[in-house]
Amino acid sequence: MLDPVVLALAAEHGRTAAQIILRWHIQLGNIAIPKASSESRIRENLDVFGFELSDRDMAALAELDRGQRTGSHPDNVN
């Protein structure tokens, strides 16, 4: 969430980096289950339906894919 592309889109849309990433997943048709530890974060996570990312925004985010995982592979969960 510290990537300059994500941060630039967040500033452009007046949103947080987390909201940009959540909106990206939603627009891709992915099921996003965000973690939140406070009421303010829960509200922030829900506030992703009042804006849309443009095709240019979506393409810029797609280019960030490095083929790396941040968690375990779903096929290897015990």
C-alpha positions in Angstrom: 0.0 0.0 0.0 3.0 2.2 -0.1 3.6 1.9 -3.8 3.8 5.3 -5.5 1.1 4.3 -8.0 -1.4 3.4 -5.3 -0.6 6.5 -3.3 -1.0 8.7 -6.4 -4.4 7.2 -7.2 -5.4 7.6 -3.5 -4.6 11.3 -3.6 -6.3 11.7 -7.0 -9.5 10.1 -5.7 -9.4 11.6 -2.2 -9.3 8.0 -0.7 -6.9 5.9 1.2 -4.5 3.4 -0.3 -6.6 0.6 1.2 -9.7 1.9 -0.4 -8.0 2.0 -3.8 -6.9 -1.6 -3.5 -10.3 -2.7 -2.2 -12.1 -0.9 -5.1 -9.7 -2.5 -7.6 -10.5 -6.0 -6.3 -14.3 -5.2 -6.4 -14.1 -3.9 -10.0 -12.2 -7.0 -11.0 -15.0 -9.1 -9.6 -12.9 -10.5 -6.8 -14.3 -11.2 -3.3 -12.4 -9.0 -0.9 -12.4 -9.7 2.8 -10.5 -6.9 4.4 -9.2 -7.0 8.0 -10.1 -4.2 10.3 -9.3 -3.7 13.9 -11.2 -0.6 14.6 -14.6 0.9 13.9 -13.1 3.7 11.8 -11.2 1.1 9.6 -14.4 -0.9 9.1 -16.3 2.2 8.0 -13.4 3.1 5.7 -13.4 -0.4 4.2 -17.2 0.0 3.5 -16.8 3.4 1.8 -15.6 2.0 -1.5 -18.8 2.2 -3.5 -18.9 5.9 -3.9 -16.2 6.0 -6.6 -14.9 4.0 -9.5 -11.5 3.5 -10.9 -11.0 4.4 -14.6 -9.7 1.9 -17.1 -6.4 3.8 -16.9 -6.4 3.4 -13.1 -7.2 -0.3 -13.4 -4.4 -0.8 -15.9 -1.9 1.1 -13.7 -2.7 -1.2 -10.8 -2.5 -4.3 -12.9 1.0 -3.4 -13.9 2.0 -3.6 -10.2 1.7 -7.4 -10.2 5.1 -8.9 -9.4 3.9 -12.5 -9.3 4.6 -12.6 -5.5 2.4 -13.8 -2.7 1.9 -12.1 0.7 0.4 -15.1 2.3 0.3 -18.9 1.9 -0.9 -20.5 -1.3 -4.6 -21.4 -0.9 -3.9 -25.0 -2.0 -1.5 -25.4 0.9 -3.7 -24.3 3.8 -4.1 -26.9 6.6 
